[in-house]
Amino acid sequence: MTLQQFRSSPYRIPVLALVAIAALTLLVIMPLMNQTSRTEAENAQLATLIDMQKAFSPLVSTMKGDMGRLGKHTTLPAGTEVAPPSSLTEGLTALQQMATAASLRGVRFVPLAESVLGSNELVRLDGTMDGPLEAFRLFMLQATSQRWVTRVEQLEVTAGPQSPMYKVSVWIQVGGTTKGNGG
């Protein structure tokens, strides 16, 4: 079909309309659809961030309240050095007393069986507790300042129903002389 025949053809208007629709689709509608899908993805990400913020908002406000109540620059009381434990029971008791004195709740330390069975003077204790973040920080500062706490092996913080929950694994030296400087 030549150009002269196309100009006089009854199909001229429908063909031009189809070409215009195809051009409109390619030049306008497709980019707008891409922009819309990108915007929807961004909206989904923002909705997720808002949900996370809503979920953590009570925890953050509790932590801020604890910071205000306990003070930003709380220091350890003088004379926090605890005598090296001569037995595993004394070591467990000392750590539990430190945690309780720091206002932590549900404090429990359990020795790792493999570390107790050996002839080594080092014992790994796995502890769980919950309470304000500042209280846990104070406990960790006091515990790691003890010469008989040789290292912190593991530390895990999870959001609890009312306050954060903590799991910590520490190695302590019982009996004999103390090595290390806590940390």
N, C-alpha and C positions, 0 to 999 in steps of 0.2 A: 504494500500500500504506500503510495506516494503522499507527499505532504498536501498536494492539491486534493487528492481523494479523501484524506483524513479531515480536511477542513469542511468538506461537504458531507461527511459521513454522519449518520444519525447516532453513531456510537461515540462521537467526539466528546460530548459533555460527560457521559458516564465514565469514560476512560480518564479524562482530565480530573474528574472528581476522585477517582481511585488513586491517581498519582498524587493529588493534593493530600488525601488522607494518609497515604503511605509516607509522604514527606513530613507531614505534621506529626505522625507517630514517631518517626525516627529522630526528628529534630527537637521536638518539644516534649512529647509524652514520655518517651523512654528515659531521658535525663531526669525528668520529674519523678518517675517511678524509682529510679536509683537513689535520688535524694531522699525520697520518702522512706525507702528501706533503711538507709543509713540513719535517718532521724529516729525511726522506730527502734533500731538497735541501740542508739544512744539513750533513748528513753528507757529501754529495758535495763541498761546498765545503771542509769540514775535511780531507777526504782529499786534495784538491788542494793545500791549504796544507801538509799533512804531507809530501806528495811533493816539493813545492818546497823545503821545509826540508831534506829528506834530500839533494836534489840539490845544494843550496848549502852544506851542512854542511862538506864538505872544504875548500871555498874560504874559508869564514869562519874555520875553524880555522887554515888556513894564514896568512890575513891577521893573525889574532890572534897567531900565533907570530912572524910577521915584526915586528909592532909591539913585542913583548916583546924580540926579539933586537936590533932597531935602536934601541929606545928611543922613548918617546912624544914627547919634545921634542928630536928631533935637529935641530941647526942646521947651516947651511951653513958650511963651513970659511972662514976669513978669506981674502981675496984671490981671490974667485971671479969677478971681472970678467975677461972674455976680450976681447982686443983686437978691434975691429970687423974683419970679414973684408974683405980687398981683392978677393977673387974668390969665385965660387960654390963652388969646390972647398974653399976655406978655411972657408966657412960650413958646408958639409956635414960636413967633418971635425970642426969645433968642436962641432956638435950631437951627432955620433956619439960623440965623446970624453966629453961630458957625460953622455950616456945610459949609456955603458959604465962610467964612473966611479961612477954611481949604482946599479950592479949590475943593470942591465937586460940582457936577452939578445935576440938576433936583431934588433939595431938596424939599421934601414935607412931612409935618407931619400932621396927622389927629388924633383927639382924638377918643378913643373908646367910643361909645355912652353910654354903660352901666356904665363906670367909671365916666362919666360926670353927669349922672342923680342922682347918690347917693349924700348924704350929706357929703361924705368924701372929704377931701382936696386933696387926691391923685387922679391923673388922668393918665390914660395910653395913651401914644401917639405912634402911629404906623408911622414910617418914612421910606421913600424910597429915594435913592440917588445913584449916580454913580460917579466914578472917580478913581484915583490911590489909591492903597492899603495904601500907606503911608499917603495920605490925610485923608482917613477914620480912620486910626489909630490915627492921630492927633485930629480929631473930637471926637473920643471916649474918648481919654485921657482928653480932655477939658470938655466934657459933664459929664463924670463920676466924675470929680473933683469938680463939683458943689454940694453944700450941699443939694440943693433942688431937685436934681436928685437922687431919693431914690434907684432905682435898674434898671438894664437892664434885661428884661424878656426874650427876644428872639433876636437872631442875625442870619441872613442868608446872605450868600455871593454866588452869582451865576456869571458865566462868561457871560459878555455882548458882544455886537458886537465890541466895541472899548476898553472898560475898564470894570472892575468888577462892578456889581450892588449889592447894599446892602439893606437889610430890617432889621430894628431894632425896637424893642418895648421897650420903656422906661417909667417908672413911675416917674412923677414929683409931687412935692407938690406946690400947689398954695395957696396964702393967708396964713395968720397965721404964725406960727413959723416953722422953718425948722428942720427936724429930719433926721438922717442918715448922711452918709458922702460920698454919691455918689458911688455906686458900689455895 
